[in-house]
Amino acid sequence: MIVCQKYEVFFITIDFYPNDLLLLCQSKLNIFMKYKSINPRFIIVFSVILFAAFTRLLPHWPNFTPIAAMALFAGTYFDRKQYAFALPIAAMFISDLVIGLHANMPAVYISFAITVLIGMTIRKKVNVGSVVLASFSSSVIFFLITNFASWLASPFYPQTITGLAECYLAGLMFFQDTTYGLSFYLNDLIGTLFFSAVFYGSFYLVQMRFPVLDKSRF
């Protein structure tokens, strides 16, 4: 009787152990599938985004930042939309917490999101011409949206078409001092073109050296 009881316990252990092992393997597989997009390509693109966010903390001309270039780059090389929007926006917001929050942030983030969409449009045709055009377009959109928001919130310009035109003109002329670069708009345009050349050019050279990066889409 005692032997039979021991055998029964042993049998039950043997019978259920494969099922437990199967469940354990399945759970580990689910975790792996969940994070399978974290590959060398993902790490490189995300590192560029972190670098871009960090450079905002360094001394620079007003508006001469890699923000638009970072948004374009993320839109181009993140296949998953949730990554393309969430990761660069999160990196930007963290740097904003360090630099300081401001009333015009919604307009900045809206233009940032539109720039990500522009980056998505050149995914299948990344070359010098498409990157330059995307950089120019993103700078124009950023200028139009942020100055429009400034006009809405500013007591210095009348809430008319004439007042809006005056606000845009002031934005074009703002910072016309070599100490602060060229102007509010030109600083942004030159910065976007410069950092886009750095990000896209560097990634192109890395892909040429390691072709597997072009295959590991995510």
BALOBA-1460 file (C-alpha; in Angstrom, 3 decimals):
// residues 218
<rec num="1" residu="m" x="0.000" y="0.000" z="0.000"/>
<rec num="2" residu="i" x="2.792" y="2.378" z="0.878"/>
<rec num="3" residu="v" x="4.699" y="1.451" z="-2.279"/>
<rec num="4" residu="c" x="1.592" y="2.053" z="-4.341"/>
<rec num="5" residu="q" x="1.128" y="5.508" z="-2.858"/>
<rec num="6" residu="k" x="4.715" y="6.466" z="-3.603"/>
<rec num="7" residu="y" x="4.327" y="5.205" z="-7.136"/>
<rec num="8" residu="e" x="1.138" y="7.169" z="-7.574"/>
<rec num="9" residu="v" x="2.806" y="10.381" z="-6.428"/>
<rec num="10" residu="f" x="5.754" y="9.722" z="-8.697"/>
<rec num="11" residu="f" x="3.445" y="9.014" z="-11.618"/>
<rec num="12" residu="i" x="1.546" y="12.235" z="-11.095"/>
<rec num="13" residu="t" x="4.829" y="14.178" z="-11.029"/>
<rec num="14" residu="i" x="5.962" y="12.586" z="-14.268"/>
<rec num="15" residu="d" x="2.587" y="13.126" z="-15.904"/>
<rec num="16" residu="f" x="2.369" y="16.835" z="-15.166"/>
<rec num="17" residu="y" x="6.010" y="17.820" z="-15.557"/>
<rec num="18" residu="p" x="5.930" y="17.977" z="-19.412"/>
<rec num="19" residu="n" x="2.900" y="20.260" z="-19.278"/>
<rec num="20" residu="d" x="4.606" y="22.557" z="-16.792"/>
<rec num="21" residu="l" x="7.702" y="22.615" z="-18.973"/>
<rec num="22" residu="l" x="5.587" y="23.392" z="-22.039"/>
<rec num="23" residu="l" x="3.893" y="26.297" z="-20.271"/>
<rec num="24" residu="l" x="7.246" y="27.633" z="-19.121"/>
<rec num="25" residu="c" x="8.704" y="27.447" z="-22.635"/>
<rec num="26" residu="q" x="5.602" y="29.111" z="-24.059"/>
<rec num="27" residu="s" x="5.858" y="31.999" z="-21.595"/>
<rec num="28" residu="k" x="9.538" y="32.495" z="-22.404"/>
<rec num="29" residu="l" x="8.739" y="32.434" z="-26.123"/>
<rec num="30" residu="n" x="6.036" y="35.062" z="-25.663"/>
<rec num="31" residu="i" x="8.523" y="37.317" z="-23.878"/>
<rec num="32" residu="f" x="11.037" y="36.813" z="-26.680"/>
<rec num="33" residu="m" x="8.441" y="37.537" z="-29.358"/>
<rec num="34" residu="k" x="7.407" y="40.654" z="-27.498"/>
<rec num="35" residu="y" x="10.932" y="42.086" z="-27.594"/>
<rec num="36" residu="k" x="12.151" y="40.540" z="-30.838"/>
<rec num="37" residu="s" x="12.310" y="44.002" z="-32.459"/>
<rec num="38" residu="i" x="15.264" y="44.927" z="-30.257"/>
<rec num="39" residu="n" x="17.980" y="44.093" z="-32.776"/>
<rec num="40" residu="p" x="21.199" y="45.848" z="-33.850"/>
<rec num="41" residu="r" x="19.328" y="48.148" z="-36.229"/>
<rec num="42" residu="f" x="16.909" y="49.169" z="-33.479"/>
<rec num="43" residu="i" x="19.775" y="49.869" z="-31.081"/>
<rec num="44" residu="i" x="21.621" y="52.056" z="-33.599"/>
<rec num="45" residu="v" x="18.552" y="54.115" z="-34.536"/>
<rec num="46" residu="f" x="17.536" y="54.530" z="-30.912"/>
<rec num="47" residu="s" x="21.102" y="55.549" z="-30.006"/>
<rec num="48" residu="v" x="20.948" y="58.295" z="-32.633"/>
<rec num="49" residu="i" x="17.711" y="59.547" z="-31.057"/>
<rec num="50" residu="l" x="19.262" y="59.604" z="-27.587"/>
<rec num="51" residu="f" x="22.295" y="61.433" z="-28.957"/>
<rec num="52" residu="a" x="20.047" y="64.010" z="-30.640"/>
<rec num="53" residu="a" x="18.115" y="64.592" z="-27.433"/>
<rec num="54" residu="f" x="21.354" y="64.962" z="-25.464"/>
<rec num="55" residu="t" x="22.798" y="67.567" z="-27.836"/>
<rec num="56" residu="r" x="19.887" y="69.866" z="-26.943"/>
<rec num="57" residu="l" x="21.485" y="70.228" z="-23.524"/>
<rec num="58" residu="l" x="24.744" y="71.523" z="-25.004"/>
<rec num="59" residu="p" x="25.364" y="75.223" z="-25.805"/>
<rec num="60" residu="h" x="24.050" y="76.077" z="-29.280"/>
<rec num="61" residu="w" x="22.524" y="78.842" z="-31.372"/>
<rec num="62" residu="p" x="18.785" y="79.335" z="-30.731"/>
<rec num="63" residu="n" x="16.823" y="76.875" z="-32.883"/>
<rec num="64" residu="f" x="20.018" y="75.247" z="-34.206"/>
<rec num="65" residu="t" x="19.032" y="71.827" z="-32.870"/>
<rec num="66" residu="p" x="18.740" y="68.243" z="-34.135"/>
<rec num="67" residu="i" x="15.062" y="67.959" z="-33.177"/>
<rec num="68" residu="a" x="13.570" y="68.009" z="-36.683"/>
<rec num="69" residu="a" x="16.367" y="65.785" z="-38.017"/>
<rec num="70" residu="m" x="15.710" y="63.348" z="-35.171"/>
<rec num="71" residu="a" x="11.998" y="63.225" z="-36.037"/>
<rec num="72" residu="l" x="12.727" y="62.682" z="-39.731"/>
<rec num="73" residu="f" x="15.248" y="59.951" z="-38.960"/>
<rec num="74" residu="a" x="12.850" y="58.151" z="-36.618"/>
<rec num="75" residu="g" x="10.033" y="58.318" z="-39.158"/>
<rec num="76" residu="t" x="12.273" y="56.878" z="-41.856"/>
<rec num="77" residu="y" x="13.939" y="54.023" z="-39.989"/>
<rec num="78" residu="f" x="11.335" y="52.929" z="-37.434"/>
<rec num="79" residu="d" x="8.917" y="50.707" z="-39.337"/>
<rec num="80" residu="r" x="6.565" y="50.482" z="-36.376"/>
<rec num="81" residu="k" x="4.627" y="53.700" z="-35.957"/>
<rec num="82" residu="q" x="4.461" y="53.378" z="-32.183"/>
<rec num="83" residu="y" x="8.273" y="53.481" z="-32.060"/>
<rec num="84" residu="a" x="8.547" y="56.237" z="-34.649"/>
<rec num="85" residu="f" x="6.388" y="58.567" z="-32.583"/>
<rec num="86" residu="a" x="6.779" y="57.422" z="-28.980"/>
<rec num="87" residu="l" x="10.537" y="57.012" z="-28.623"/>
<rec num="88" residu="p" x="11.744" y="60.339" z="-30.088"/>
<rec num="89" residu="i" x="8.893" y="62.231" z="-28.402"/>
<rec num="90" residu="a" x="9.802" y="60.626" z="-25.080"/>
<rec num="91" residu="a" x="13.467" y="61.531" z="-25.564"/>
<rec num="92" residu="m" x="12.497" y="65.081" z="-26.477"/>
<rec num="93" residu="f" x="10.200" y="65.426" z="-23.469"/>
<rec num="94" residu="i" x="12.907" y="64.231" z="-21.074"/>
<rec num="95" residu="s" x="15.307" y="66.822" z="-22.458"/>
<rec num="96" residu="d" x="12.541" y="69.435" z="-22.150"/>
<rec num="97" residu="l" x="12.245" y="68.605" z="-18.460"/>
<rec num="98" residu="v" x="15.916" y="69.504" z="-18.091"/>
<rec num="99" residu="i" x="15.851" y="72.596" z="-20.315"/>
<rec num="100" residu="g" x="12.528" y="73.846" z="-19.012"/>
<rec num="101" residu="l" x="8.878" y="73.599" z="-20.048"/>
<rec num="102" residu="h" x="7.184" y="76.450" z="-21.916"/>
<rec num="103" residu="a" x="3.757" y="77.506" z="-23.135"/>
<rec num="104" residu="n" x="4.569" y="76.872" z="-26.808"/>
<rec num="105" residu="m" x="5.299" y="73.163" z="-26.284"/>
<rec num="106" residu="p" x="2.038" y="71.856" z="-27.850"/>
<rec num="107" residu="a" x="2.859" y="73.620" z="-31.131"/>
<rec num="108" residu="v" x="6.413" y="72.261" z="-31.056"/>
<rec num="109" residu="y" x="5.215" y="68.696" z="-30.488"/>
<rec num="110" residu="i" x="2.563" y="68.945" z="-33.204"/>
<rec num="111" residu="s" x="5.173" y="70.082" z="-35.725"/>
<rec num="112" residu="f" x="7.441" y="67.325" z="-34.408"/>
<rec num="113" residu="a" x="4.770" y="64.668" z="-35.071"/>
<rec num="114" residu="i" x="4.181" y="66.011" z="-38.587"/>
<rec num="115" residu="t" x="7.924" y="65.813" z="-39.207"/>
<rec num="116" residu="v" x="7.860" y="62.129" z="-38.222"/>
<rec num="117" residu="l" x="5.177" y="61.627" z="-40.882"/>
<rec num="118" residu="i" x="7.381" y="63.402" z="-43.432"/>
<rec num="119" residu="g" x="10.192" y="61.009" z="-42.541"/>
<rec num="120" residu="m" x="7.871" y="58.080" z="-43.224"/>
<rec num="121" residu="t" x="7.193" y="59.323" z="-46.760"/>
<rec num="122" residu="i" x="10.840" y="58.915" z="-47.812"/>
<rec num="123" residu="r" x="11.359" y="55.390" z="-46.423"/>
<rec num="124" residu="k" x="11.440" y="53.768" z="-49.841"/>
<rec num="125" residu="k" x="13.589" y="56.450" z="-51.443"/>
<rec num="126" residu="v" x="16.269" y="57.714" z="-49.099"/>
<rec num="127" residu="n" x="18.759" y="59.827" z="-51.030"/>
<rec num="128" residu="v" x="20.314" y="63.260" z="-50.863"/>
<rec num="129" residu="g" x="17.441" y="64.938" z="-52.703"/>
<rec num="130" residu="s" x="14.652" y="63.383" z="-50.625"/>
<rec num="131" residu="v" x="16.418" y="64.105" z="-47.330"/>
<rec num="132" residu="v" x="17.092" y="67.740" z="-48.293"/>
<rec num="133" residu="l" x="13.473" y="68.225" z="-49.396"/>
<rec num="134" residu="a" x="12.163" y="66.586" z="-46.219"/>
<rec num="135" residu="s" x="14.457" y="68.743" z="-44.075"/>
<rec num="136" residu="f" x="13.339" y="71.918" z="-45.821"/>
<rec num="137" residu="s" x="9.660" y="70.949" z="-45.547"/>
<rec num="138" residu="s" x="9.939" y="70.140" z="-41.848"/>
<rec num="139" residu="s" x="11.618" y="73.498" z="-41.146"/>
<rec num="140" residu="v" x="8.859" y="75.368" z="-42.974"/>
<rec num="141" residu="i" x="6.163" y="73.462" z="-41.086"/>
<rec num="142" residu="f" x="7.892" y="74.069" z="-37.758"/>
<rec num="143" residu="f" x="8.175" y="77.789" z="-38.509"/>
<rec num="144" residu="l" x="4.557" y="78.129" z="-39.598"/>
<rec num="145" residu="i" x="3.048" y="76.170" z="-36.690"/>
<rec num="146" residu="t" x="5.167" y="77.594" z="-33.864"/>
<rec num="147" residu="n" x="4.823" y="81.186" z="-35.047"/>
<rec num="148" residu="f" x="1.082" y="80.721" z="-35.516"/>
<rec num="149" residu="a" x="0.858" y="79.538" z="-31.897"/>
<rec num="150" residu="s" x="2.956" y="82.506" z="-30.784"/>
<rec num="151" residu="w" x="0.628" y="84.855" z="-32.658"/>
<rec num="152" residu="l" x="-2.433" y="83.339" z="-30.959"/>
<rec num="153" residu="a" x="-0.943" y="83.712" z="-27.501"/>
<rec num="154" residu="s" x="0.881" y="87.030" z="-27.985"/>
<rec num="155" residu="p" x="-0.581" y="90.373" z="-26.886"/>
<rec num="156" residu="f" x="1.847" y="92.234" z="-29.174"/>
<rec num="157" residu="y" x="0.171" y="91.339" z="-32.490"/>
<rec num="158" residu="p" x="-3.453" y="92.030" z="-33.445"/>
<rec num="159" residu="q" x="-5.542" y="88.920" z="-34.048"/>
<rec num="160" residu="t" x="-5.879" y="89.650" z="-37.743"/>
<rec num="161" residu="i" x="-4.273" y="88.478" z="-40.955"/>
<rec num="162" residu="t" x="-2.058" y="91.555" z="-40.834"/>
<rec num="163" residu="g" x="-1.015" y="90.712" z="-37.282"/>
<rec num="164" residu="l" x="-0.222" y="87.134" z="-38.310"/>
<rec num="165" residu="a" x="1.890" y="88.384" z="-41.230"/>
<rec num="166" residu="e" x="3.768" y="90.695" z="-38.867"/>
<rec num="167" residu="c" x="4.432" y="87.776" z="-36.535"/>
<rec num="168" residu="y" x="5.836" y="85.647" z="-39.354"/>
<rec num="169" residu="l" x="7.988" y="88.528" z="-40.570"/>
<rec num="170" residu="a" x="9.327" y="89.070" z="-37.069"/>
<rec num="171" residu="g" x="10.158" y="85.370" z="-36.883"/>
<rec num="172" residu="l" x="12.134" y="85.581" z="-40.111"/>
<rec num="173" residu="m" x="14.100" y="88.563" z="-38.834"/>
<rec num="174" residu="f" x="14.484" y="87.398" z="-35.220"/>
<rec num="175" residu="f" x="18.035" y="86.717" z="-33.948"/>
<rec num="176" residu="q" x="19.703" y="88.630" z="-36.787"/>
<rec num="177" residu="d" x="22.888" y="88.793" z="-34.793"/>
<rec num="178" residu="t" x="26.020" y="86.702" z="-35.400"/>
<rec num="179" residu="t" x="26.052" y="85.923" z="-31.683"/>
<rec num="180" residu="y" x="22.792" y="83.989" z="-32.096"/>
<rec num="181" residu="g" x="23.243" y="82.691" z="-35.615"/>
<rec num="182" residu="l" x="21.424" y="84.004" z="-38.669"/>
<rec num="183" residu="s" x="17.719" y="84.165" z="-37.770"/>
<rec num="184" residu="f" x="14.965" y="82.227" z="-36.027"/>
<rec num="185" residu="y" x="14.043" y="80.401" z="-39.238"/>
<rec num="186" residu="l" x="17.473" y="80.047" z="-40.863"/>
<rec num="187" residu="n" x="18.990" y="78.644" z="-37.669"/>
<rec num="188" residu="d" x="16.357" y="75.912" z="-37.691"/>
<rec num="189" residu="l" x="16.763" y="75.205" z="-41.412"/>
<rec num="190" residu="i" x="20.559" y="75.014" z="-41.268"/>
<rec num="191" residu="g" x="20.447" y="72.908" z="-38.114"/>
<rec num="192" residu="t" x="17.965" y="70.469" z="-39.649"/>
<rec num="193" residu="l" x="20.001" y="70.134" z="-42.834"/>
<rec num="194" residu="f" x="23.243" y="69.694" z="-40.900"/>
<rec num="195" residu="f" x="21.986" y="67.078" z="-38.458"/>
<rec num="196" residu="s" x="20.028" y="65.237" z="-41.157"/>
<rec num="197" residu="a" x="23.262" y="64.933" z="-43.140"/>
<rec num="198" residu="v" x="25.023" y="63.605" z="-40.029"/>
<rec num="199" residu="f" x="22.300" y="61.104" z="-39.071"/>
<rec num="200" residu="y" x="21.359" y="59.803" z="-42.498"/>
<rec num="201" residu="g" x="24.935" y="59.883" z="-43.785"/>
<rec num="202" residu="s" x="26.328" y="58.036" z="-40.771"/>
<rec num="203" residu="f" x="23.613" y="55.397" z="-40.903"/>
<rec num="204" residu="y" x="24.199" y="54.888" z="-44.626"/>
<rec num="205" residu="l" x="27.911" y="54.303" z="-44.035"/>
<rec num="206" residu="v" x="27.170" y="51.875" z="-41.209"/>
<rec num="207" residu="q" x="24.738" y="49.947" z="-43.438"/>
<rec num="208" residu="m" x="27.392" y="49.751" z="-46.147"/>
<rec num="209" residu="r" x="29.812" y="48.278" z="-43.624"/>
<rec num="210" residu="f" x="27.218" y="45.949" z="-42.054"/>
<rec num="211" residu="p" x="24.595" y="45.007" z="-44.714"/>
<rec num="212" residu="v" x="22.654" y="42.909" z="-42.182"/>
<rec num="213" residu="l" x="21.323" y="46.144" z="-40.697"/>
<rec num="214" residu="d" x="19.315" y="46.817" z="-43.825"/>
<rec num="215" residu="k" x="17.603" y="43.429" z="-43.478"/>
<rec num="216" residu="s" x="16.707" y="43.634" z="-39.809"/>
<rec num="217" residu="r" x="13.600" y="45.753" z="-40.236"/>
<rec num="218" residu="f" x="11.498" y="46.441" z="-37.162"/>
